[in-house]
Amino acid sequence: MNLNLLYEVREHARINLETLKRNVELRQKTKTRPWQFKVVNLVMRKAHPYQLENKLSPKWIDSFRVVEVLGNGAYRLETLEGGAIPRAWNVANLNFYFN
């Protein structure tokens, strides 16, 4: 009797696995930020761990201006005074700045 139900148990396990994969994929897609910044947009960047003094420190640093769009979610920034930031930043580390 158990051998006859083996196929059904395996099929049920396969369906559960596919459902789990779809849920994980959907959750991952909702975490990604499809934002696209334009030149002259004001953004804040995520603070590095060494810039955080304690757990109550702000997680985002000041405002910066987007100077160049490099593609694939990479942006070159500058300070509001005009000082260039030495490296490019990914969209995952940037957030819109609303004043």
C-alpha positions, 0 to 999 in steps of 0.5 A, spaced: 500 500 500 505 504 501 509 503 495 502 505 491 502 512 495 510 513 494 509 517 487 503 521 490 508 523 496 514 525 491 509 529 487 506 533 493 514 534 495 515 537 488 510 541 488 512 544 495 519 545 493 516 549 487 512 553 491 518 555 496 522 557 490 517 562 487 516 565 494 523 566 495 524 569 488 518 573 489 521 576 496 528 577 493 525 581 487 521 585 492 528 587 496 531 590 490 530 597 488 529 599 481 530 606 482 534 610 477 537 617 479 538 622 474 543 627 474 542 633 479 538 628 483 540 629 490 541 622 494 543 620 501 548 614 501 549 608 506 554 609 512 559 604 512 560 600 519 566 604 521 562 611 520 557 608 525 559 610 532 553 606 536 547 603 534 543 610 534 547 613 529 544 615 523 544 609 517 544 614 512 550 620 510 548 627 508 546 629 501 550 628 495 548 630 488 549 625 482 554 627 477 554 621 472 550 615 470 555 609 469 550 604 467 548 598 471 546 601 477 552 605 478 553 612 479 558 618 480 557 623 486 559 629 488 558 633 495 553 639 494 559 644 495 562 641 488 567 636 491 568 629 488 567 623 491 572 618 489 569 612 487 562 610 484 556 608 488 551 602 487 544 604 487 543 599 493 547 604 497 543 610 495 536 613 497 533 619 495 534 625 499 528 629 500 528 636 503 
